[in-house]
C-alpha cells in the first residue's frame, strides 16, 4: 500500500531576517572620550572627529581624515565637537585640560578662542549639545550648573545651578520642537526639564552612570538611554522621559553609546564599554537587534543612514559601511514529509546581493553539515519561494537550517526546523518553551491523524486573550510561535482542541 501523508513541522508567524557578519574598520587612530564625532547636516560626506588636542575632518564620509588647522589650545582631550551646519567653518568643542573649557573657531581651526573656562566636565561625558529646533542655541553641563548659549557658543549664561546632586553629568539631549531637555548623570540618574533647563525633576534613579541619551526625531516622545554600572542595561521612554523601562534584550550589559538615526527612527545603533560583541544595530525601532563585533571599548556611536555607521572607540574613529544592511528578509521556513520524503520550503520578501542558500543538516541541533545549495535571486524586492527535496525520511529526529550567503562571502544562519520521521501515535500538547518567556515562546503539539486544531490563550480568570490557530493540520509534530508583546506579565493558560482531544497547560510571561 502506498503511504501518502504530509506533516508541517514549523510554522513561523513572525518575520525573520538574515543578518550579516560585518566588520568595523579603524579609519583614524586616536583617543576618544565622550562624543567627539559630528556630521554636517547638509553634507554627510563631511565628518568631524576630535582626538587629543586635534580636530580632524573627512570629506569622503569617514574614509580618510586630515587635521583642521592648528592644535586646540590647552586641550589634553576633546570631549565633543559641534559644527555650525549653516557655516561649517565655525566649530565649538568641549575640552579636557588643566581646567575644562569651551573653545570655538570661526575659520576651520586656523585659530581658536576660549569662550568659557574654569569648568568641570564629567571625564567621560558629552558636556555640550545643540538644540535641534534652534541651531544657534547650545546647552552645557558644568558640574551641577546648566548653561545656555544663543550665539553658537560665543557667550554663555547659567540658567540653573541644581541639576541633580552629582557633579559629573554625562549627556544632554533636547526633544525637537519642545522645551523638554534630558540630562544623564554619573551616579544619580536621569533629570528632566520642561522649561528649557530652568527647573528640573529626577525621572530615573541609579547608582551607576547614564553615559548617553538619544531622542527620536521622527517619533515624538521616544528616547533611549544607556546604563553603565548600577545594574547596567538599556532604558527606553515613550513619554518624553517622564518614565523609563529597562529593555530586556540587553540585560545587565554595561552599555555606553546610543544613537537613533535622525531621518529614520527605526535605525538605532548602540555599543557597550567593555562587553563583547561591543556594538548592536536595530532596524525595527529596537524590537530586534543585530550584534556586530567591534575591537575596542565604545563611547559615541552615530548612524548616518542605512549603509553608514560611525563609532568613537578607545582606539580612535571606526566606520561600518556596508550595502548589505538591507537584509535578506526570510518570511517563512518549514519542513514537510510527502510520500516518505522530506521537503524544505522557505520564502523571502526581499533580497540584496543574495548568492543563495546552503542547506545544512544536524542530528543534535548543534553540529551541522552541508547537504546542498539553492541559488538566490541576487537583488529583488519581490516575494520569492524556494524548496529543497531530500529523498528519504529520517529514522530519527533531524534538524535543518539555511545558511544565506552573499556574493561577497558574508553569511548568516536561519533558525532550525525539526523533522521526526515517526508519526505520533497519540494527541498531545507540549509545554511551551521557553517558559517563563518574554515576549515570545513556542507551543508544540502532536497529531496522530489529520485534525482541525484550535489553540486559545486565556488569563487566570478565564477571559480569552487570543486565538493562535484554528485550522486543519495533517498528522505529525507541529509548533507555533506565540508573541505576547501586547500582554502584561502574569500566568496564562493555553488550550488545545483537536477532534475529541482537549488539553490545557500553564505558561508564565515575565516582562
C-alpha positions as CSV (number, residue, x, y, z in Angstrom):
1,X,0.0,0.0,0.0
2,X,1.3,3.4,-0.9
3,X,1.5,5.7,2.1
4,X,0.9,9.4,1.5
5,X,1.0,12.0,4.2
6,X,2.2,15.5,4.8
7,X,3.5,16.8,8.1
8,X,4.3,20.5,8.6
9,X,6.8,20.9,11.4
10,X,7.4,24.6,11.8
11,X,5.0,27.5,11.4
12,X,6.7,30.9,11.5
13,X,4.2,33.6,12.5
14,X,6.7,36.4,12.6
15,X,9.1,37.8,10.0
16,X,12.7,37.0,10.4
17,X,15.8,38.4,8.7
18,X,19.2,37.1,7.9
19,X,21.7,39.5,9.4
20,X,25.3,39.6,8.1
21,X,28.7,39.4,9.6
22,X,30.1,43.0,9.3
23,X,33.4,44.4,10.2
24,X,34.1,47.7,11.9
25,X,37.2,49.4,10.4
26,X,39.6,51.8,12.1
27,X,39.8,54.9,9.9
28,X,41.6,57.3,12.2
29,X,43.7,56.4,15.3
30,X,43.1,58.5,18.3
31,X,42.0,58.7,21.9
32,X,38.2,59.0,22.3
33,X,36.2,60.4,25.1
34,X,32.6,61.5,25.3
35,X,31.1,62.3,21.9
36,X,33.8,63.6,19.6
37,X,32.0,62.9,16.3
38,X,29.8,65.3,14.3
39,X,28.4,65.2,10.7
40,X,27.3,68.1,8.7
41,X,23.5,68.2,8.3
42,X,23.5,69.2,4.7
43,X,26.5,67.2,3.5
44,X,27.0,63.8,5.2
45,X,30.3,63.3,3.4
46,X,31.9,65.9,5.8
47,X,32.6,64.2,9.1
48,X,34.5,65.6,12.1
49,X,36.4,63.8,14.8
50,X,38.2,65.2,17.9
51,X,41.1,63.4,19.5
52,X,43.8,64.5,22.0
53,X,44.2,68.2,21.0
54,X,43.3,67.9,17.4
55,X,40.1,68.2,15.3
56,X,40.1,66.1,12.1
57,X,37.9,66.4,9.1
58,X,36.9,63.9,6.5
59,X,35.3,64.9,3.1
60,X,34.8,61.3,2.0
61,X,32.3,60.0,4.6
62,X,34.8,59.0,7.2
63,X,37.2,57.1,4.9
64,X,40.2,59.4,5.4
65,X,40.9,62.3,7.7
66,X,43.2,65.4,7.8
67,X,43.8,67.7,10.8
68,X,41.9,71.0,10.7
69,X,44.1,74.0,11.3
70,X,46.2,74.1,14.5
71,X,46.1,72.1,17.7
72,X,43.3,73.2,20.0
73,X,45.0,75.3,22.7
74,X,45.3,73.9,26.2
75,X,43.4,70.7,25.3
76,X,44.5,67.3,26.5
77,X,41.3,65.6,25.2
78,X,38.4,66.7,23.1
79,X,35.1,65.6,24.5
80,X,32.6,66.9,22.0
81,X,32.6,68.5,18.5
82,X,29.7,70.6,17.3
83,X,29.7,72.0,13.8
84,X,27.6,75.0,12.7
85,X,25.7,73.5,9.7
86,X,24.9,76.9,8.2
87,X,28.6,77.8,8.4
88,X,30.8,74.7,8.8
89,X,34.0,76.7,9.3
90,X,32.5,77.5,12.7
91,X,33.0,74.7,15.3
92,X,32.6,74.5,19.1
93,X,34.5,71.9,21.1
94,X,34.4,71.0,24.8
95,X,37.9,70.1,26.1
96,X,39.7,68.4,29.0
97,X,42.7,70.4,30.2
98,X,44.2,71.8,33.3
99,X,40.7,73.3,33.6
100,X,37.9,72.2,31.3
101,X,36.9,74.7,28.7
102,X,34.7,75.6,25.7
103,X,36.7,76.6,22.7
104,X,35.5,78.0,19.3
105,X,36.8,78.5,15.8
106,X,35.3,80.5,13.0
107,X,38.0,79.8,10.4
108,X,38.1,76.0,10.3
109,X,40.7,75.7,13.1
110,X,43.2,78.3,11.9
111,X,42.7,79.9,15.3
112,X,40.8,79.1,18.4
113,X,39.1,81.2,21.1
114,X,38.3,80.1,24.6
115,X,34.7,81.2,25.3
116,X,34.2,79.5,28.8
117,X,36.9,78.5,31.3
118,X,37.3,77.1,34.8
119,X,34.7,74.4,34.1
120,X,34.2,70.9,35.5
121,X,33.1,68.3,32.9
122,X,32.5,64.7,33.6
123,X,35.6,62.9,32.4
124,X,33.8,60.5,30.0
125,X,30.8,62.8,29.4
126,X,29.5,64.8,26.5
127,X,29.2,68.3,28.0
128,X,27.6,70.3,25.2
129,X,24.6,69.7,22.9
130,X,22.8,71.6,20.2
131,X,19.1,72.4,20.2
132,X,17.8,70.7,17.0
133,X,15.0,73.3,16.7
134,X,17.1,76.4,17.4
135,X,20.6,75.6,15.8
136,X,22.3,78.7,17.3
137,X,21.3,77.5,20.8
138,X,23.8,75.3,22.7
139,X,23.4,73.8,26.2
140,X,26.2,72.9,28.5
141,X,26.6,71.0,31.8
142,X,29.3,72.2,34.2
143,X,29.1,70.2,37.4
144,X,25.5,70.8,38.6
145,X,25.3,74.0,36.6
146,X,23.3,74.2,33.4
147,X,24.2,76.9,30.9
148,X,22.8,78.1,27.6
149,X,24.4,79.9,24.6
150,X,22.2,81.6,22.0
151,X,25.1,82.7,19.8
152,X,26.6,79.3,19.0
153,X,29.0,79.1,21.9
154,X,30.4,82.6,21.9
155,X,28.8,83.6,25.2
156,X,27.2,81.5,28.0
157,X,24.5,82.2,30.6
158,X,24.0,79.9,33.7
159,X,20.2,79.3,34.0
160,X,20.3,76.6,36.7
161,X,22.7,75.5,39.4
162,X,21.0,72.5,40.8
163,X,20.7,69.7,38.2
164,X,20.9,66.7,40.5
165,X,23.3,66.2,43.4
166,X,26.3,64.8,41.5
167,X,28.9,67.0,39.8
168,X,29.5,64.6,36.9
169,X,26.8,65.0,34.2
170,X,27.3,62.8,31.2
171,X,25.0,63.8,28.4
172,X,22.3,66.3,27.4
173,X,19.5,65.8,24.9
174,X,16.8,68.1,23.6
175,X,13.5,66.9,22.2
176,X,12.8,68.7,18.8
177,X,10.1,71.3,18.8
178,X,9.7,71.2,22.6
179,X,11.1,72.9,25.7
180,X,11.9,69.4,27.2
181,X,15.6,68.6,28.0
182,X,17.1,65.4,29.5
183,X,20.4,65.1,31.4
184,X,22.1,61.8,32.2
185,X,24.2,61.8,35.3
186,X,27.0,59.7,36.8
187,X,25.8,58.1,40.0
188,X,22.4,59.8,40.2
189,X,20.2,59.1,37.2
190,X,18.2,61.0,34.6
191,X,16.9,64.5,35.1
192,X,14.2,66.3,33.1
193,X,13.3,69.9,32.4
194,X,10.2,71.1,30.7
195,X,11.1,74.8,30.6
196,X,14.4,74.9,28.7
197,X,16.5,73.9,31.7
198,X,15.3,76.4,34.3
199,X,13.8,73.8,36.7
200,X,14.5,70.0,36.9
201,X,12.9,66.8,38.2
202,X,14.6,63.4,38.5
203,X,12.7,60.8,36.5
204,X,15.1,57.8,36.9
205,X,17.4,56.8,39.7
206,X,20.5,54.7,39.6
207,X,23.8,54.3,41.4
208,X,25.6,53.9,38.1
209,X,26.2,56.1,35.1
210,X,23.9,57.2,32.4
211,X,26.6,57.8,29.7
212,X,24.4,58.6,26.7
213,X,20.8,59.6,25.9
214,X,19.3,59.7,22.4
215,X,15.9,61.1,21.3
216,X,13.8,60.1,18.3
217,X,13.4,62.9,15.8
218,X,10.7,61.1,13.8
219,X,8.5,59.6,16.6
220,X,7.8,62.3,19.3
221,X,8.3,61.3,22.9
222,X,10.7,58.3,22.3
223,X,14.0,58.3,24.0
224,X,16.7,55.7,24.8
225,X,19.4,55.8,27.4
226,X,22.3,53.6,28.3
227,X,23.4,52.4,31.8
228,X,26.9,51.6,32.8
229,X,27.3,50.0,36.2
230,X,24.4,50.3,38.6
231,X,23.0,47.1,37.1
232,X,23.8,48.0,33.5
233,X,21.4,47.7,30.6
234,X,19.4,49.9,28.4
235,X,16.4,52.2,29.1
236,X,13.5,53.4,26.9
237,X,10.9,56.1,27.4
238,X,7.8,56.7,25.3
239,X,6.6,59.8,27.1
240,X,9.3,62.4,26.7
241,X,11.4,61.0,29.5
242,X,8.8,61.1,32.2
243,X,9.2,57.3,32.9
244,X,11.7,54.7,31.9
245,X,11.6,51.0,31.3
246,X,14.5,48.6,31.1
247,X,15.0,46.9,27.7
248,X,15.1,43.1,28.4
249,X,17.4,42.3,25.5
250,X,20.5,43.9,27.0
251,X,20.1,42.5,30.5
252,X,22.9,43.7,32.7
253,X,25.4,44.5,30.0
254,X,27.3,47.7,30.7
255,X,26.1,49.9,27.8
256,X,27.6,53.2,26.7
257,X,26.7,54.8,23.4
258,X,23.2,55.0,21.8
259,X,22.0,56.9,18.7
260,X,18.7,57.0,16.9
261,X,19.1,57.9,13.3
262,X,17.6,61.4,12.8
263,X,16.0,60.6,9.4
264,X,14.7,57.1,10.4
265,X,13.7,56.3,14.0
266,X,13.7,52.6,13.1
267,X,17.5,52.5,12.9
268,X,19.2,52.5,16.3
269,X,23.0,52.0,17.0
270,X,24.3,51.1,20.4
271,X,27.6,50.0,22.0
272,X,29.0,48.8,25.3
273,X,32.1,49.9,27.1
274,X,33.7,46.6,27.8
275,X,31.3,43.7,26.8
276,X,31.6,41.6,23.6
277,X,30.5,41.9,20.9
278,X,30.7,45.6,21.6
279,X,28.0,47.0,19.3
280,X,24.4,46.3,18.2
281,X,22.1,47.6,15.5
282,X,18.4,47.6,15.2
283,X,16.4,48.4,12.0
284,X,12.9,48.0,13.6
285,X,13.0,50.6,16.4
286,X,14.5,48.3,18.9
287,X,12.3,45.2,18.5
288,X,15.3,43.1,17.4
289,X,19.0,43.7,17.5
290,X,21.9,42.5,15.3
291,X,25.2,42.1,17.3
292,X,28.3,43.4,15.5
293,X,31.8,42.8,16.8
294,X,34.0,45.8,17.4
295,X,37.6,45.5,18.7
296,X,37.6,48.3,21.2
297,X,35.5,49.7,24.1
298,X,33.0,52.2,23.0
299,X,31.9,55.8,23.6
300,X,29.9,57.5,20.9
301,X,28.0,55.9,18.0
302,X,26.4,57.7,15.1
303,X,24.1,56.2,12.4
304,X,24.1,58.2,9.2
305,X,21.8,56.1,7.0
306,X,21.1,52.5,6.0
307,X,24.7,52.0,4.9
308,X,27.0,54.0,7.1
309,X,27.7,53.9,10.8
310,X,30.4,55.6,12.9
311,X,31.9,54.9,16.4
312,X,34.3,56.7,18.6
313,X,36.1,53.9,20.4
314,X,39.1,53.6,22.6
315,X,41.4,53.2,19.6
316,X,40.0,56.0,17.5
317,X,37.4,56.5,14.8
318,X,35.7,53.4,13.4
319,X,33.5,53.0,10.4
320,X,31.0,50.4,9.4
321,X,29.9,50.9,5.8
322,X,28.1,48.1,4.0
323,X,25.3,48.0,1.4
324,X,24.2,44.7,3.0
325,X,22.4,46.3,5.9
326,X,19.3,45.8,3.8
327,X,19.0,42.1,4.8
328,X,17.6,39.1,3.1
329,X,14.2,39.0,4.7
330,X,13.0,35.5,5.4
331,X,9.2,35.3,5.9
332,X,8.8,31.5,6.3
333,X,10.8,28.3,6.7
334,X,9.2,24.9,7.2
335,X,9.8,21.2,6.6
336,X,7.3,18.7,5.3
337,X,7.2,15.0,4.7
338,X,5.5,13.9,1.5
339,X,5.2,10.3,0.4
340,X,8.1,9.3,2.6
341,X,10.4,12.1,1.5
342,X,11.4,15.4,3.2
343,X,11.0,18.7,1.6
344,X,12.2,22.1,2.9
345,X,10.2,25.2,1.9
346,X,11.0,28.8,2.5
347,X,10.1,32.2,1.2
348,X,11.7,35.7,1.2
349,X,10.2,39.1,0.9
350,X,13.3,41.0,-0.2
351,X,16.8,40.0,-1.2
352,X,20.0,42.1,-1.7
353,X,23.1,40.6,-3.2
354,X,21.9,37.1,-2.3
355,X,24.2,34.4,-3.8
356,X,22.0,31.7,-2.4
357,X,21.3,29.2,0.5
358,X,23.4,26.4,1.7
359,X,21.3,23.6,3.3
360,X,22.6,22.2,6.5
361,X,21.7,19.1,8.5
362,X,22.2,18.1,12.1
363,X,21.2,15.3,14.4
364,X,21.7,17.3,17.6
365,X,20.9,20.9,16.5
366,X,24.5,21.8,17.3
367,X,26.9,20.3,14.8
368,X,25.6,20.9,11.2
369,X,26.9,19.6,7.8
370,X,26.2,21.0,4.3
371,X,24.0,18.8,2.2
372,X,23.1,21.1,-0.7
373,X,22.8,24.5,-2.2
374,X,20.0,26.6,-3.7
375,X,20.8,29.7,-5.8
376,X,19.3,33.0,-4.8
377,X,17.8,35.7,-6.9
378,X,20.5,38.3,-6.2
379,X,18.7,41.5,-5.6
380,X,14.9,41.7,-5.7
381,X,12.0,43.3,-3.8
382,X,9.5,40.6,-4.9
383,X,8.4,37.6,-2.8
384,X,10.4,34.5,-3.8
385,X,9.7,30.9,-2.9
386,X,12.3,28.1,-2.6
387,X,12.3,24.4,-1.9
388,X,14.8,21.6,-1.4
389,X,14.0,17.9,-1.8
390,X,15.6,15.2,0.4
391,X,14.9,11.7,-1.0
392,X,14.4,9.9,2.3
393,X,12.6,10.1,5.6
394,X,14.9,10.4,8.6
395,X,14.6,7.5,11.0
396,X,15.4,9.8,14.0
397,X,14.9,13.4,14.9
398,X,16.8,15.6,12.4
399,X,17.3,19.4,12.2
400,X,17.7,21.5,9.1
401,X,18.8,25.1,8.7
402,X,19.7,27.6,6.0
403,X,23.0,29.4,5.6
404,X,22.3,32.5,3.5
405,X,25.4,33.6,1.6
406,X,26.0,37.0,-0.1
407,X,28.2,37.5,-3.2
408,X,31.0,38.9,-1.0
409,X,31.0,35.8,1.2
410,X,29.2,37.2,4.2
411,X,26.6,34.9,5.6
412,X,24.1,34.2,8.3
413,X,22.0,31.3,9.6
414,X,18.3,30.8,9.9
415,X,16.7,29.2,12.9
416,X,16.4,25.4,12.5
417,X,13.4,23.3,11.8
418,X,12.9,19.8,13.2
419,X,11.8,16.7,11.3
420,X,10.8,13.5,13.0
421,X,10.0,10.7,10.6
422,X,7.8,8.8,13.1
423,X,4.1,9.9,13.0
424,X,2.9,10.4,16.6
425,X,0.6,7.6,18.0
426,X,-1.5,10.0,20.1
427,X,-2.7,13.5,20.5
428,X,-0.5,15.7,22.7
429,X,0.1,19.3,23.9
430,X,3.6,20.1,24.9
431,X,4.8,22.6,27.5
432,X,5.7,25.9,25.9
433,X,9.4,26.7,25.5
434,X,11.0,28.8,26.8
435,X,8.9,29.1,30.0
436,X,8.9,31.7,31.6
437,X,9.2,33.8,28.4
438,X,9.4,37.4,27.1
439,X,7.7,38.1,24.8
440,X,7.7,35.0,22.5
441,X,7.5,31.3,23.1
442,X,6.8,28.1,21.1
443,X,3.9,25.8,21.7
444,X,4.2,22.3,20.3
445,X,1.5,19.6,19.7
446,X,1.3,16.2,18.1
447,X,-1.5,14.7,15.9
448,X,-1.8,11.0,15.0
449,X,-4.3,11.9,12.3
450,X,-5.3,14.9,10.3
451,X,-7.3,17.2,12.5
452,X,-8.7,20.6,12.9
453,X,-6.7,22.3,15.6
454,X,-7.8,25.3,17.8
455,X,-5.4,26.8,20.3
456,X,-6.7,29.5,22.6
457,X,-5.0,31.6,25.3
458,X,-6.8,32.7,28.5
459,X,-5.9,34.7,31.6
460,X,-6.4,33.2,35.0
461,X,-9.9,34.5,35.4
462,X,-10.9,32.7,32.2
463,X,-11.0,35.6,29.8
464,X,-10.0,34.8,26.3
465,X,-6.9,36.9,25.3
466,X,-6.0,35.3,22.0
467,X,-6.7,32.6,19.5
468,X,-3.4,31.4,18.0
469,X,-4.7,29.0,15.4
470,X,-8.0,27.5,14.2
471,X,-7.3,25.4,11.1
472,X,-6.6,21.9,9.7
473,X,-3.3,20.2,10.3
474,X,-2.0,16.9,8.9
475,X,-0.6,14.2,11.1
476,X,2.7,15.0,12.6
477,X,4.7,17.1,15.1
478,X,3.9,20.8,15.0
479,X,4.8,24.0,16.7
480,X,3.6,27.6,16.6
481,X,5.0,30.8,17.8
482,X,3.2,32.9,20.4
483,X,4.1,36.6,20.7
484,X,2.7,38.2,23.9
485,X,4.2,41.6,23.4
486,X,0.7,43.1,23.9
487,X,0.0,41.3,27.2
488,X,1.1,42.2,30.7
489,X,3.2,39.9,32.9
490,X,1.5,37.0,34.6
491,X,0.3,33.4,34.4
492,X,-1.7,32.4,31.3
493,X,-3.5,29.2,30.2
494,X,-3.3,27.8,26.7
495,X,-5.8,25.2,25.5
496,X,-5.8,22.9,22.5
497,X,-8.9,21.4,20.9
498,X,-8.2,18.7,18.2
499,X,-11.1,16.4,17.4
500,X,-12.2,14.9,20.7
501,X,-8.9,15.8,22.3
502,X,-8.6,18.7,24.8
503,X,-5.7,19.7,27.0
504,X,-4.7,22.8,29.0
505,X,-1.3,23.9,30.2
506,X,0.1,27.0,32.1
507,X,2.7,29.4,30.9
508,X,4.3,32.5,32.5
509,X,5.0,35.8,30.8
510,X,7.8,37.8,32.6
511,X,8.5,41.4,31.3
